[in-house]
Amino acid sequence: MVGNLKRTCAKVVSALVMALVVLVGASHFANAAPAPDCTPRLTSALMPGAMVRLSATAPCAPGALVKLRHGGVLFDMVADAAGRLDVDIPALSEIAVFEAEISGQTLRTTVAIPDFDTYQRITLQWQGQTGLQIHAREFGATHGSDGHIWVDAPGTAQRAIRARGGFITRLGDDTLQDGHSAEIYVFPTEMTLRTGTIRLSVQTMVDAYTCGTTVHGHAMQPGGDGKMAQTALTVEIPACDAIGDILVLNNLLRDMKIAAN
Amino acid sequence: MMILRAAITAVLFFFGTTLWAEDVTLTSRDGSVEVSGNLLGYDGEFFRVDTEFGILTLDGSGVICTGPGCPNLTAYVAEFTLSGAPSMGAVLIPSLLESFAARNGFALRRVTQSDERFLYELSERATGKVSARIGFRLNSSDEGFADLIAEEADIALSLREVTAQEAAIARTGDLGDLTAPGRSRILALDALVPLTALSNPIKQIDMADLAAIFAGELTTWDDLGGAQEPIVLHLRDENSGLSQTFQNKVLAEYGKAGVAADITRHATNESLVDAVARDPFAIGMGSFSDIGNTVSLAVTGPCGFVTAATTTTIKTEDYPLTAPLFVYLPPRRLPRIAREFLHYIGSPAAQPVIRRAGFVDQFPAAIPFENQGARFANAIDRAGGEIDLSELQRLVRTLSGHSRLTVTYRFEGGSTELDAQSRSNVALLAEALERGVFDDRTLVFVGFSDGEGPASINRRISRTRARAVRDAVRAAAHTVDPARLTLRTEAFGEAMPMACDEVEWGRGVNRRVEVWLK
């Protein structure tokens, strides 16, 4: 009689255990087809030349608008079909803080820049599709020559690391109608062996879309006391009878005077 | 009608500061006095009204304004325009405005149409309220004066002093005497420098050769010891203050009637400097404040003295081609924020900004005795004749243990009138005395002369000049307690020349009063 009870108990217990195993197994099988992880992420990596590579992912937001912020510069970009965005940004402070607003969340990452003081920077930032361009003519370089740095001949960070000259990074997606864009010119002031002046100008083409309009933005450059200072800017693009002209502003950004080391 | 008026107001805003003339009636607060007329201006504090009695200026706090022309007092925005030399308005004044704004809690916005036309909007950082709009119109010193005289600008920026003709025209209008002391001030110092490309082997040039080159008389570099290549000439536009200073101080000095035919003229300093930097056979006359990628040549005279343009030689005016930056003011009161800005640019806080922009500030610096060996060596070298050993020993004994201040006084032509930089130096030294910078120190005003005529007469003349300058400085330092100051004079005549007496500009450099500090 006891033996029968024991056998029955054992059967019940093993059945329960089997059921438990099956249940746990079943739920396991349910998790094996996982729900997608939509968490947006932002990572950064220090690059040579005081540059930072930012990688932003928003797996559930392909083609999403990403608003990026660093050191007073704002620029807007669009994630690709996989919800991914990679951009190289010149660091604007020794402890560089980057913010990305993506899928309604603001993500932040910080990078320490050991070679920050080796370089000097000038930034120009604006909103809208009027393409403002920084043109840097280094040490008397003529228009179109090797030392003429601008968006179509931007130079590279390697060039600056080798103290050959500066480079320009253009940030922002100019297909966005009211997006923020920026250009940052970086020059290796602490490494250069040359003395002279880098002529900086801001240029824009007057075309049918931009004529008669106003561009708002700001510039960051060393102020009267040597420290980086921000000045709000408004540029009035010439009227539409000047279509085809290039507006050249030589005094919007002050020339950089370099003393040899 | 409103759209038209708004459009006209917008145009006026960029072109001038006079408000649309409309009838106003100003009534004193107790109702007892009433004045009507056309409102000429409101600067935030005072109304200027054209009435049947003439132009009246009334304190805004004492009257109530009624009529279509009354300004909106709470939304008052100070507006004023600066017109004149691009070298002053392009970088220097905007840098000073930026510093001024930062120090006084203003945010700044630059609204740009072009490099020649832009304005700065200052707004209170805390409230965002716009406090001032400062317009810039940068064409040339000539146009700056023209705009000031036509009352289309409030402040003129110039690289040269006002001419007699301009002053005469100003007097016939409402502008009073532009030559009066309070009407102009020196913002900073610059200098005219001969520039060549880095690859040019010539490092100094005789002023006579410089004049001859630009007059077209010397045409190849081998005349100066260089290669047998034609000299390529570059100058600024004829209407630029820089060209006019070159004309007056160099070409006229050597009696050159005109300039060579084939000079490349440039609208901006940058264009001139960049053109010269590219061409090993070019020479241009540019500004010390922006030599870009060129090198400046030192200037010499027939007797061998060489003077290079440096911040010290410009501050002391030992370099013969200094070019002060002048600011000319209207006879009426400017809005308070303009007056505060003008005060700031003359204050110690503004001087580092001036230096960083590449210009030379005027504030006195001290050059230790030990750093002046070359000058004393020259004095010894040229002694013999009328300057003997005992006089040189007296010179050395008097000045040893002292430092030379960079404030130096020089004279117009052959007269006893101080030149513009020196008149400004009287005020600067007086202010430094009032601030107590030299309390319990001794200042010695040391007179020197050129070498023309007998040494004893020259010594007497230089003593008279030293006393005159000392008395002028003492008179200008009103608030100073005379007991705390020792102001002595000494005179050494022709004992320590700094330039060649053979040429008039050299004699002008030699006729001076130096200030030494113990």
HADDOCK unambig.tbl for C-alpha pairs under 7 A between the chains (distance, minus, plus):
assign (segid A and resid 139 and name CA) (segid B and resid 293 and name CA) 5.96 0.50 0.50
assign (segid A and resid 140 and name CA) (segid B and resid 274 and name CA) 5.93 0.50 0.50
assign (segid A and resid 140 and name CA) (segid B and resid 277 and name CA) 6.72 0.50 0.50
assign (segid A and resid 140 and name CA) (segid B and resid 293 and name CA) 6.00 0.50 0.50
assign (segid A and resid 196 and name CA) (segid B and resid 292 and name CA) 5.75 0.50 0.50
assign (segid A and resid 196 and name CA) (segid B and resid 293 and name CA) 4.83 0.50 0.50
assign (segid A and resid 197 and name CA) (segid B and resid 292 and name CA) 4.96 0.50 0.50
assign (segid A and resid 197 and name CA) (segid B and resid 293 and name CA) 5.96 0.50 0.50
assign (segid A and resid 223 and name CA) (segid B and resid 95 and name CA) 6.85 0.50 0.50
assign (segid A and resid 224 and name CA) (segid B and resid 95 and name CA) 5.59 0.50 0.50
assign (segid A and resid 224 and name CA) (segid B and resid 96 and name CA) 6.89 0.50 0.50
assign (segid A and resid 224 and name CA) (segid B and resid 99 and name CA) 6.02 0.50 0.50
assign (segid A and resid 224 and name CA) (segid B and resid 353 and name CA) 4.52 0.50 0.50
assign (segid A and resid 224 and name CA) (segid B and resid 356 and name CA) 6.46 0.50 0.50
assign (segid A and resid 225 and name CA) (segid B and resid 352 and name CA) 6.98 0.50 0.50
assign (segid A and resid 225 and name CA) (segid B and resid 353 and name CA) 6.09 0.50 0.50
assign (segid A and resid 231 and name CA) (segid B and resid 108 and name CA) 6.23 0.50 0.50
assign (segid A and resid 231 and name CA) (segid B and resid 109 and name CA) 6.13 0.50 0.50
assign (segid A and resid 232 and name CA) (segid B and resid 108 and name CA) 6.31 0.50 0.50
assign (segid A and resid 232 and name CA) (segid B and resid 109 and name CA) 4.44 0.50 0.50
assign (segid A and resid 232 and name CA) (segid B and resid 110 and name CA) 6.21 0.50 0.50
assign (segid A and resid 233 and name CA) (segid B and resid 109 and name CA) 5.40 0.50 0.50
assign (segid A and resid 233 and name CA) (segid B and resid 110 and name CA) 4.82 0.50 0.50
assign (segid A and resid 233 and name CA) (segid B and resid 111 and name CA) 5.94 0.50 0.50
assign (segid A and resid 234 and name CA) (segid B and resid 110 and name CA) 6.06 0.50 0.50
assign (segid A and resid 234 and name CA) (segid B and resid 111 and name CA) 4.54 0.50 0.50
assign (segid A and resid 234 and name CA) (segid B and resid 112 and name CA) 6.14 0.50 0.50
assign (segid A and resid 235 and name CA) (segid B and resid 111 and name CA) 5.88 0.50 0.50
assign (segid A and resid 235 and name CA) (segid B and resid 112 and name CA) 4.93 0.50 0.50
assign (segid A and resid 235 and name CA) (segid B and resid 113 and name CA) 6.30 0.50 0.50
assign (segid A and resid 236 and name CA) (segid B and resid 112 and name CA) 6.00 0.50 0.50
assign (segid A and resid 236 and name CA) (segid B and resid 113 and name CA) 5.13 0.50 0.50
assign (segid A and resid 249 and name CA) (segid B and resid 114 and name CA) 6.22 0.50 0.50
assign (segid A and resid 249 and name CA) (segid B and resid 115 and name CA) 5.64 0.50 0.50
assign (segid A and resid 250 and name CA) (segid B and resid 115 and name CA) 6.49 0.50 0.50
assign (segid A and resid 251 and name CA) (segid B and resid 90 and name CA) 6.13 0.50 0.50
assign (segid A and resid 251 and name CA) (segid B and resid 91 and name CA) 6.89 0.50 0.50
assign (segid A and resid 251 and name CA) (segid B and resid 115 and name CA) 6.10 0.50 0.50
